[in-house]
């Protein structure tokens, strides 16, 4: 599922393409994605409306529009779900099989496709009211995070996925931030020390900023025959060769060596999600931290596995459509 950095990069990509564009036609192929907005209300409100802004809130895209004939501004809320994509395609381009909504903008069409239909494109904004603070804003402070975690008995990794705690952090970046902060994903949230809370906040912000920075250098050719638009966790640098520069340190690296200590990266399931961690760098207790490493847990340089890109592994495992937006 696309997380905060992927959505932020998509927002940055789409914003200049849609601003001041007027919706001249509305085609709905899957009314399910509009819920709870009805197809009739969706069509009536958007036809003739003009895009005036696009921002991100958590994992949501927030499109601002000026209705035809005036009136109160409209907010169109988009969520990519697990496999959704939003892009502009040239008018006349053959629509993909799983196109859910198409907005005619003149020479181009705004296309929302979603093979699994878990995403949303709706006029209902109630989901935004339930979101916690943005992790890159000042409201997400050490004091705020410490107080919020201190009220929870859940494992800290599970709590980080709570969108009412912090908006936009998902499975991948929660695992990465905990590794960087050297905190066990199994540690009870309320047992974090003040130092651990401060480190966790710092690393959550750092990993998200880094992901946006790398992801924003990846050209997006959504719907265009001239290029691809694969999943780009951390993306790749401009002018990179035809491979992804791997920057994830633990996520999806089960059985491979920790880059910090050489210990085998492990995987566990928490709240039906895979968590990846280093048992040596992220011990469950201080006693374990002081203990000696089990020789069987390490991997020598000779036996290290070649790290392939997250996108390539997901494409093999789930199919190329899942690895796309």
N, C-alpha and C positions, 0 to 999 in steps of 0.2 A: 504494500500500500504506500503510495506517495506520502511523504511526511512534510514537515514545515519547509525544509530547504527546496524540495522539488516543486512544491506549490509556489513558493516565493519566486523561483526562477521562471516558472510558467507565467506568473503575474507580470513579471518584468518583461517577458517576451510579448505577451498579448496586449499590454496596456497601450503602447503607441499604435498598434494595428487597429484597435477598435474605437479609440477616442474620436468623438464627433461623428461617428457612423450612425446612420438611422436604419432602424429595422424595417425593411420594406415587405417582408413576408415571414411567416412563422409556420414551420412544418413540424408536427409532432408525430413521431413514429412509435414511441413507447411512453404512454401517459404515466406509467408507474414511476418514472424518475421525477415527475413534477410534484408528487405527493408532499404535503396535503393539498397543494394548489390544484384546482380542476383544470382540465385542458381548455375549457371555454374561458375561464378567467385569465389563464396564462396568455392565450391568444389575444384577448381583448386588451389587456394591459400593455403588452409588449409591442403590438403592431403600431408602427409610427413613432415609437419611442427612440430617443437618441442616447447613446452611451456618453456619459460625462466623467466617468472615473472607474478605476479598478484597483482594489486593494486586497490584502490577505488578512484573514483572522483565523489563527490556528491553521488547520488544514483546509479551510474554506476559502473560495474565491468570492469576493463581494463586488459585484458589478453595480455601479450606480447609473441610473438612467433618468432622463427628463421625459415625462409622458407627452404624447402628441396632444397639442391643444393646451398645454400647461397643467397645473395641478401639482400636488405633492410629489416630490421625487420618489422614484422606485428603487428598491434594492433587490437585485437578482442574486440568489445564493447558489454557488456551485460547489460540489464536492465530487472528487474523482473516484471515490470508493476504492476498489482494489485494482481495477483495470481500465478505468475511464480515461478518455483523452478529450481535450478541448483545443481546437485549432482553427485557423482560417484556411479555407481552400478556394481556389479560383472557381468562379461561377461556371457551372457546366461539368465540373469534376464528378466522376461517378462516385456516388456515396458508398461508404463502407457498409457491409452487411448489418452491422450492429449500431448504425446511426440511430440515436434516440431523439435528438432535437436538432433542427437546422434553422438558423436565423439568416434570412436573406439580407445582405448589406450592400447590394448593388453589384459591383464587380467581384465581390468575394462573398463567401458563405461562412458564417460561424457554425462549426460542426461540433456537436457533443456526441461522442460515441462511447458505448460502454457494453462490452460483450457479456458481462455478468449482471449488469443493471443493479449494482449495489450503490452507485453514486446518486447524486441529486442535482437538479437544476430547478429551483423553486423560488417562489415569491415569499415563502414562509421563512422568517429569520429567527424564530424562537430558539433554534439550536445555538445561536451565537450568545444568547444570554446565559447559557450554562457553562460557558468557557471560562477558564481561569486566566491569569495574566499572560501576556506574551513573554516568552523567555528572554527576548533580547531588549525588553523595555525595563525601565527603572523599577517599576512596581514589583518585578520578580527579584526581590532583594533577599539577602541572606536572612534577615529577620523574618520575612514572609515565609520563605521556604522552611526555615527551622520550625516555626510555629505550626505550619501545615503538616509537616512530617511528624512532628511530635504528637499529633492527635491520632496517628494511624498505627495500627498493629500489623498492617500488611507488609510484605517484603518490599524493600525500597524500589526494586525494579518494577514490580506490579504497580506501586503507587505512582511512579513517574508516568505511567501510561494513562493515568486518570486525567482526562482533559479539563476537569474542573480544578485541578491543582495547577497545571501549566498547559497552555494551549499549543498544540502542534508537535510535541515530542512523541515519537512512536517507538516501535520495537527496536529498530536498527540503531537509532541515535541514543536511546536509553542504554543499550548495551555498551555502546562506544564511550559514552560519558562516564559510566560507572567504572569501566576499565581504566580510563585516564585518571579518574579520581581515586583509584585503588580501593574501591568499596565493593564488598561482596553483594551480588544481586539478591542473595537470600537474607541479608541482614534486615531485621525489623526496622521499618522507617523511624520509629520513635526512639531507637537505640543509637542513632547517629550522633556523634559528638559534634560540638560546635565547629571544630576544624573540618570534620568530614562534610558537614553541610556547606561550609564555605567553599571547599574544594569541589563539591558536586555542582554547586551553582556555577562556579567558574568554568568547569569543563563542559557542562551542558551548553553554555553560551559559546564556548570556544569551538566545539565540534559543529554546532549549527552554523556559525559564521564561516568556518572553513568549508563546510559543505556548500553553502551558498556561493562562496567565492569560486570554488572549483566548478560547481554546476553551472554557474552563470557564463562560463567560457564555452559551454557546449552549444553549438548552433542547433536550433530546433527547426526541423523541416517537416512539421506535422502536415500530413496529407499531401505532400509534394513528392512527385516521382523522383526528384533529383537527390533526395537524401533520406536518411533514416532518422528515427526518433526513439531510440531504445531507452530503457531505464538507465538513469545516470546518477546513481548514488555516488556523490563526490565527483561525478563527471570526469572530464579529462581536460587538460590544458589546451589552449589554442595551439595549433600547429603540431599537436601530438600525432604519433603514428597510429595505425589502425588497431590499437588495443587500448584498453582502459588502464590508466595508472591506478593500481590498487592502493587505496588509502585507508580502508577499514582495517582495524587492528584485531578485532575479535569476531565481529559478526560474520556468520556463515563460514567460520574457519575451524570448525570442529576437527580435532585430530592433527592440526597443524601446530607448529611451534609458536609460542608467544615471542613476539619480536623483542620483548624486554628481557626475558629470563630463559627462554627456551622450553619452558614447560608446555605440555600438550594442552591446547585449548579444548575446553569441555563445553558440552551443551546440556541444558536441562529445560524442562517445560514448566512455565509459570503462567497461570491463568490462560492456558491453552495457547501460549505463545512460546516460541523458542528463545532461550536466553543463552548467549555465548559469553564465556568468561575464562580467566586464567586463575586456577585454584591457588597458585603461589602469590601472584600479585594482588589477588582479591580474596584473601582468606576470610573465613567466617568468624574468626576470633583472633585476638592478639596472640594467643598461645600458638595457633597455627602459623601466624606470621613469623614467630620466632623459631618454629620448628624447621627441621631440615627437609629439603625436597626429596621426595621419593624418586630414586633413579629411574624407575619405570615411567615416570611422568615427563621425562625430558626427551627431546629429540636432538640428535647431533646435527651439525651442519650438513654432514654427508647425506643424512636421511631426510632432510627437510623436503616437504612437498612443494611443488611449484604452485604459487598463488595465481589463480585465474580470476577473472573479473566476476563480480557479483552478477552483473547482467548476463554474462555467458552461462553461468551456472543456473540462473533462474530460467533462461530460455530453454536449456536442455531439460530441466526438471518439469517445467510447467507449460512449455510451448511458447513460441515467439509472440503470440498475441498478449500473453500475460506480462511479458517483459516490455510491453509498449504502453504508452499512455493513450 
